């Protein structure tokens, strides 16, 4: 700085007024050699091919009944048969195939206690009236003797010409009935193997039998004994 006036010399003015620019460095190009990676890839591929287990063919396991079937003695009073004929009509009876034991189920004939029990399903009266098979299964299984001993066997007899959807509807009603039956049965107690009182377990006994031509049941069924709908027409 020359003199006392504070004036800047030319070099100092250039140094303070201008920013010096840095020269860009040249970046050197680089290259990845993929040759070793190819060798590793084939090595891993070969390794997994030899060590991995291929997908095995999956089959559905089917349990075929024995050729010689054992006959089980069942009391007539412990057998509830629900039959569906080839024209879709539904029948039921207890014990032997006797048309005198076949009757119509009427929701309006149920007691107040039974109606309250059915309403646990959250269904309206009009819908419950159509569930004839469900009402039948609940009433029969919750009879005092059946509820305690649980010996009642429900047998569904189906004709080979019965429509598939009709069979499904009946099975759905029986499964729906199990909701109420199981709930009521578990309120009772029984003695376990250790002598303790525990809630009774539901022991469901159900089977499906094909009704063949010449079945004695077809010979005794009569339209007047079939289950009627709420409108009075055949179901």
Secondary structure, 3 states (H helix, E strand, C coil): CCCCCCCCCHHHHHHHHCCCCCCCCCCCCCCCCCHHHHHHHHHHHHHHHHHCCCCCCCCCCCCCCCCCCCCCCCCHHHEEEEEECCCCCEEEEECCCCHHHCCCCCHHHCCHHHHHHHHHHCCCHHHHHHCHHHHHHHHHHCCHHHHHHCCCEEEEEEECCCCHHHHHHHHHHHHHHHHHHHHHHCCCEEECCCCCEEECCCCCCEEEEEECCCCHHHHHCCHHHCCECCCCCEC
